[in-house]
Amino acid sequence: MRVKHEAISRALGVLLIAGLMGALGACGGDVAEDDGRLRVVTTIGMITDVVERVGGDRVSVEGLMGPGIDPHLYKASAGDVRRLANADLVFYNGLHLEAAMADVLAQMDGRTRTRAVTDGIDRSLLLTPPEFEGAWDPHVWSDVTLWMSAVEVVRETLTEVDPEGEEGYRERARAYLEELEALDAWVHREVERVPDSLRVLVTAHDAFHYFGRAYGFEVRGLQGLSTATEAGTGDVQELATFITRRGIPALFIETSIPPRNIEAVREAARAQGAVVEIGGSLFSDAMGDPGTDEGTYPGMVRSNVRTIVDALAGDGGAQ
Ligand SMILES: [Zn+2]
C-alpha cells in the first residue's frame, strides 16, 4: 500500500511540474530580467560559492538552499521550479544529496541544461556507506581536495555553454583552486593540534566521513547518511556508551539539523558518568549567512576546523 501511495504521489508531482512549466510562457512571474548574463541556478550554498567565484560577472547565480536548510529533505517550491526552468544552466550536487528534488531535476532534462558537480570525481574516491547498499556518500565538500574537482566541472560546463567567457572562467578557477589548495594545507596543519586519541568527530548525521578520511578523524554520526533516517533510542544509548568509553570531551551539533538528538546523546553519556560538552555548531550541509565569512565555502571550512580543534584539543588548542 505504501509503495502504491508513493507511486501515485510521484505521478502527481510530475503532473504538477509539467503544468507549471506549461504555464511558463504565459507568466514571467519573479524571473529576473535578461541582462545578458548567464542565468545559473544552484542547490546547496557550497555550489553557489563555486559558481560565483568561477563565473564572476558573466553569470547571475541564484542558490535555492540558504543557511540552515537541509538538502536531504528540501522540496522544490513552485517558485523554484520556475527558476530552474528559466535558467540557462543548473548545477546540483548529485549522489542523491538532493533526494526530494530528484523528480524536479529529472523533469528539467531536455529543457534546461543540468550538471551534477560531483560528476568529475573518480568513483574509486567515493565512500560507500554500508547501510546504503549501492549508494555513495554525497558529502564530498568536507574534503577540500575532493571539492576542488567540483570547481573543474563548473569551469568546464560554463565554458561549454558560454565559450566567449573561457579565459575569464579559466583565470578565476585557477585563483580559486590556489586558494583551496592553501586551505587544505591549513586544515592539515590545524588538526595536528588535536591528540590522536581525541580525533573523534561525533555529529548529528554522517556528513563528515570524507573529512575524517582526509584529515585523520574517526567519524560517528547519530543519524545515517541522510537525515531522512531517524535515530532511535538504541542508537542514542550506543553512541553514549562509545563516548563514555573513549573519554570523548565534545560532541557537535549541525546548523542544518535540530540539536535535540545530539543533546539527548550528551545527556545519556552524562548519565553514564561521562564529562562531555557540546563543542559547538558545525556547518555540515549548509553554509552560514551571506556576507559573513561562514557564508563562503572556504570560510565555512575554516569555521568548522576552528570549532573542532578548540573543542577537542583542550589547552593546547587552536590560537
Ligand atoms: Zn547530509
Residues whose N, C-alpha, C, O or C-beta is under 5 A from the ligand:
A	BS01	ZN	A207 L225 D285
